[in-house]
């Protein structure tokens, strides 16, 4: 028994060194000029990211995958869920695992745009006695920005994010300031309490690649959550990659090939939400405004990243179906008939997938 225990004790450092060697190899392959080798490295790294995040987060596999897709595509994500579902913890844990700078902005009704972007202040040079304006960077100057309860702040402050999300820069006092790369806005909002909130305008909603909805954990997962959060030790995720590797993965994602018939299929799904002669009857009955061109762009980009996460080298229909809900659900406006019949955008998108077959794009 003693020797078996000793053998087990010797195996652990060996396993750690082996894992470290495999991780180092995957990161090196990420920068390979061989596209197949680089794509395989993304799959390996994404699996390791999941494992490290799950040291802190219990369950929420689908949510984690959608956030990884957003990061790998260079997109922004709006996360919707009731309080207490670890939205903030998931985001901060992913940022730590990816070795990215992380800031959290609590959006409140009195938050001003300068509180987000930064502002110019007068500074005096004590040697010369001269005064000059100096720009002090706001919390948006980070790789990962958590905009907590974004619908709690007025539109003027919400709009301060628009240029940053679209252009990767902010303009203050006529001067443009570049944001660090990579740059992601991960915003949260509470779907239940609407009193004193400011719903995001359609123009800003459209700039979010995904709308992710977090549900309650299962009973077994909730038992594990209670065990972890009421014990003495608080687990911390280990860092894996950095900003340079994130940018490299974004390039690899864009290099994944997509067949023309898959692009036409994605476009058919998007265009079928618009009220014209080709729209299905349930679209004409329930939709007041369909998805714009960004929906098709994000569908294809997210499907490319989904293919990499599943270890495949080209986009297939199941990759597209896996991302269509988070991409489309916030880009479709429903009318009064839908509200009266209890129809939500998820139901509309699901019916659309059933109605529009792949061969219709050929």
C-alpha positions, 0 to 999 in steps of 0.5 A: 500500500505504501509503495502504491501511494508513493508511485501515485505521488511520483506520477503527479509531477510527471503528469503536470510536466507532460501537460505543460509540454503539450500546452507549449506545443499547442501554442507553438503550433498555433503560429504554424504556417500550416493551416491544418496544424494551426486549426488543430491547435485551436481545438486543443487550446479551447479544450484546455480553456474549458477545463481550466474555467471549470475549476471555478465555474460549475456547468454552463457549458453552452454559455462558456462555448458561446463566450469563447466563440465571441472571443475567437471571432473578436465580437461582443456579447450581451448576456441576459440572466437573473442575478446570482447565475455567476455572469460576472464570475464566468467573464472574469474567469475567462479573462484570467485564463486568457491572460487578458486585462479585465475591467468591470463597469457597474452601469448606474443611472448617474454614470456619465460617458466620461466615466467610461471613456475617460476625460481630459484634465488640466495638469500643471508642470511644476518646473515650468509653471505651464498648464496643459490638458492631459487625457486620463484613460477610463476603464474601457481601456482594457482587453475585456470590459464587463458592462454590468447591467448596461440597461441601467444607464441612460442612452447617452452613456450607452452610446459611449460604447458604440464607437468603441465596439465598432471602431476599437477607439474612443474620441475625446476632445477631438483626439482619437485614442486607440483601444488595446487589442484584442478588445471585447465588451461583454455586457449583462442585463437583468431580464426581469426587473425593468423599472428604472431601466433604459432598453438598448436601442436597436443600433446598439443591440445589432453591434453585439454578435451574440445575445446569450441567455443563462438559465438556472443550473441543474440540481446536482450542479447547484449542490456542487456550487454550494460546496465550492462557495461555502468551503475554505479554498477558493479555486483560481484558474491558471493562465493559458494564452495571451493577447497575441494568441487571441489575435492569432486565433481570430485570424485562423477563424477567418481563414477557415473555408466556407462553401458558397452554398453554406453562405447562401443558406445563412443568407436565406435564413437572414433574408427570410426574417424580412417582410417581403414576398419570400418570407414564410407565413409565420414571419409575416404574422409575427415579425415587424422587423427582420435581421440586418446584414450583420446577422449573415456576417456573424452567422458565418464567422461564428460557424467558422469558430464553432467548426474549430471548437469541434475539431473540424476544418470546414463549416457544416450545417450543424455548425451554423445551427449551433450559433443561429439562436444567439446571433439572431434572437436579438435582431428580430423585432416581434409585433403585438400578435406574437406577444399576444400568442406568447411567441418569442424570438427563439421560437421564431428562429427555431421554426425558421430552421425547420422551414428553410432546408439547406437544399433551398440555398442551392 
